[in-house]
């Protein structure tokens, strides 16, 4: 039993409690109406609240999933995951944000599986990677993702981080490709009929620009053209628009 970690958790909770205004829950105790539901990859380096500077309850409904997956398999049918469908249908949430991140291990595992047929041993992890596999395989057939001759290391073996013609790894291009596919799936579900769906990539490797921690808008309700997205966000935030594809 690791009591050091337990003490650290409780100490951090004490800090959290001390930082809360006395009336912070007064308007939320009997229900919630968050403006945004966010689906982000499960990764300790990527804070959903942190990236959008959310420091009070009630604004962001968070869902974490390996590979920022928005779907779940129910009775053999792929449907919008309950943690996404619930706020859209039951808390009047109007915006869904799908957030991938550079260097995604889940996308890397799906890429390795596509190339070698090998999957992680843990059943739950394998199931998550298997759900990403068709997306990755489709991406590997897209010249915008791999270009010509990408995906081969110098010795002829495949490398999940082999660089494309632009010096960007195939994995990071697949990260963005996956965000687009997750947005498309979400937009095709009944639960998002009245919602706006945005796709972001959180950059912690300097792939899209030179500032760590920027959430780059790559998709807005299916619109992917950078010029159109810059018009949407306006001049004050046009540096949040970029694409690898």
C-alpha positions in Angstrom: 0.0 0.0 0.0 1.5 3.3 -1.1 0.6 5.7 1.7 2.8 8.5 0.2 0.6 8.7 -2.9 -2.5 8.6 -0.8 -1.2 11.4 1.4 -0.4 13.4 -1.8 -3.9 12.9 -3.1 -5.5 14.1 0.1 -3.2 17.0 0.4 -4.1 18.0 -3.2 -7.7 17.8 -2.3 -7.1 20.1 0.7 -5.6 22.6 -1.7 -8.6 22.2 -4.0 -11.0 22.8 -1.1 -9.1 25.9 0.1 -9.2 27.4 -3.4 -12.9 27.1 -3.8 -15.0 30.2 -3.3 -17.6 29.6 -0.5 -20.6 29.8 -2.9 -19.1 27.9 -5.8 -21.7 25.1 -5.8 -24.7 27.2 -5.0 -26.0 27.3 -8.6 -25.0 23.7 -9.3 -26.0 21.6 -6.3 -29.3 20.5 -7.8 -28.2 19.9 -11.3 -25.9 20.9 -14.1 -25.9 22.6 -17.4 -22.4 22.6 -18.8 -21.7 24.5 -22.0 -19.3 21.9 -23.3 -18.7 18.2 -23.2 -15.1 17.4 -23.9 -13.8 14.0 -25.1 -10.0 13.8 -24.7 -7.5 11.0 -24.9 -6.7 9.3 -21.6 -3.2 10.7 -20.9 -1.7 12.2 -17.8 0.0 14.9 -19.8 -3.2 16.3 -21.2 -5.5 18.1 -18.8 -9.0 18.7 -20.1 -9.8 21.4 -17.6 -6.3 22.8 -17.7 -6.1 23.3 -21.5 -9.2 25.5 -21.4 -8.4 27.1 -18.0 -11.5 25.7 -16.3 -11.1 26.2 -12.6 -14.7 26.2 -11.5 -17.3 23.5 -11.7 -20.3 23.6 -14.1 -18.7 24.6 -17.4 -17.0 21.5 -18.7 -18.4 17.9 -18.8 -15.4 15.7 -19.2 -15.0 12.3 -20.7 -11.7 10.5 -21.2 -11.2 7.6 -23.6 -8.2 5.9 -25.1 -7.7 7.6 -28.5 -10.4 10.2 -27.7 -13.0 7.8 -29.0 -16.6 9.1 -28.9 -18.2 5.7 -29.7 -19.1 2.6 -27.7 -20.1 -0.9 -28.9 -23.6 -1.8 -27.7 -25.1 -5.1 -28.8 -22.8 -5.3 -31.7 -23.7 -1.7 -32.9 -21.3 1.3 -32.6 -23.2 4.1 -31.0 -22.3 7.5 -29.4 -20.7 6.8 -26.0 -23.0 7.4 -23.1 -20.6 9.9 -21.4 -21.1 12.0 -24.5 -24.7 11.3 -25.2 -25.8 12.0 -21.6 -24.8 15.7 -21.4 -26.1 16.4 -25.0 -29.5 14.9 -24.2 -29.9 15.4 -20.5 -28.0 18.6 -19.4 -28.7 20.8 -22.4 -25.1 20.9 -23.4 -24.7 22.4 -26.9 -21.1 21.9 -27.8 -19.0 18.7 -28.1 -15.2 19.2 -28.3 -13.2 16.2 -29.5 -9.5 16.6 -28.5 -6.7 14.5 -29.7 -3.0 15.1 -28.8 0.4 14.8 -30.5 2.4 11.7 -29.7 -0.8 9.7 -28.9 0.1 6.2 -27.7 -3.3 4.8 -28.6 -2.9 5.9 -32.2 0.7 4.6 -32.1 -0.6 1.2 -30.9 -3.2 1.0 -33.6 -0.6 1.9 -36.2 1.7 -0.8 -34.9 -1.2 -3.3 -35.0 -2.0 -2.3 -38.6 1.6 -2.9 -39.6 2.4 -6.0 -37.5 -0.9 -7.5 -36.4 0.2 -7.3 -32.8 -2.0 -5.8 -30.1 -1.5 -4.9 -26.5 -2.1 -8.0 -24.2 -4.6 -6.4 -21.8 -8.2 -7.2 -23.1 -9.5 -3.7 -22.3 -6.6 -1.9 -24.0 -6.8 -4.3 -27.0 -10.5 -3.5 -27.4 -9.8 0.2 -27.5 -7.0 -0.2 -30.0 -9.2 -2.5 -32.2 -11.8 0.3 -32.3 -9.1 2.6 -33.7 -7.7 0.1 -36.1 -10.2 0.7 -39.0 -9.6 4.5 -38.8 -5.8 4.0 -38.8 -6.0 1.6 -41.7 -8.1 4.1 -43.7 -5.6 6.8 -42.8 -2.7 4.8 -44.1 -4.5 4.7 -47.5 -4.8 8.5 -47.6 -1.9 10.3 -49.3 -2.5 13.3 -47.1 -1.5 11.2 -44.1 1.4 9.2 -45.5 2.5 10.8 -48.7 4.7 8.8 -51.0 7.1 6.4 -49.5 6.3 7.2 -45.9 6.3 4.7 -43.1 9.6 2.9 -43.9 12.7 3.3 -41.7 16.2 3.3 -43.2 16.6 -0.4 -42.8 13.3 -1.1 -44.5 11.4 -1.9 -41.3 8.3 0.0 -40.5 8.5 2.7 -37.8 5.4 4.2 -36.2 7.2 7.6 -36.1 8.6 7.5 -39.6 8.5 11.0 -40.9 6.4 12.3 -43.9 7.7 14.5 -46.6 7.1 17.5 -44.4 9.1 16.1 -41.5 6.0 15.3 -39.4 5.4 11.7 -38.1 2.8 9.6 -39.7 1.5 9.0 -36.2 0.8 12.7 -35.6 -0.9 13.0 -39.0 -3.0 10.0 -37.9 -3.9 11.7 -34.7 -5.5 14.6 -36.7 -7.1 12.1 -39.1 -8.6 10.3 -36.1 -10.0 13.6 -34.7 -11.7 14.2 -38.0 -13.2 10.6 -38.0 -14.4 11.0 -34.4 -16.1 14.3 -35.3 -17.7 12.7 -38.3 -19.0 9.8 -36.3 -20.4 12.1 -33.6 -22.1 14.4 -36.1 -23.8 11.3 -37.6 -25.6 10.4 -34.4 -29.0 11.6 -33.4 -27.7 13.0 -30.1 -25.7 15.7 -31.8 -28.5 17.0 -34.0 -28.7 20.3 -32.0 -25.1 20.5 -31.1 -21.9 22.0 -32.5 -19.0 19.6 -32.8 -15.4 20.9 -32.8 -12.2 18.9 -33.3 -8.9 20.0 -31.7 -5.4 18.6 -31.4 -3.5 19.5 -28.3 0.2 20.1 -29.1 2.8 19.1 -26.5 5.5 18.3 -29.0 5.8 21.5 -31.1 4.3 19.8 -34.1 1.9 22.5 -35.1 3.7 25.5 -33.7 6.3 26.7 -31.2 4.0 27.1 -28.2 3.4 24.1 -25.9 -0.1 23.4 -24.8 -2.0 25.1 -27.7 -5.3 23.5 -28.6 -5.4 23.8 -32.4 -8.8 23.8 -34.1 -8.8 21.4 -37.0 -12.5 20.8 -37.5 -15.8 22.7 -36.9 -18.9 20.8 -37.7 -17.1 19.0 -40.6 -15.4 22.1 -41.9 -11.7 21.5 -42.2 -10.4 24.3 -44.5 -8.0 26.4 -42.5 -9.1 29.7 -44.1 -12.7 29.0 -43.2 -11.7 28.0 -39.6 -9.7 31.3 -39.3 -12.7 33.3 -40.4 -14.7 31.4 -37.8 -12.4 32.1 -34.8 -11.5 35.6 -35.8 -8.2 37.4 -36.0 -7.6 37.3 -32.2 -7.4 33.5 -32.3 -6.4 32.6 -35.8 -3.1 31.2 -34.4 -5.2 28.4 -33.0 -5.9 27.1 -36.5 -3.5 24.7 -38.2 -3.5 21.4 -40.0 -1.1 18.6 -40.8 -3.3 17.2 -43.6 
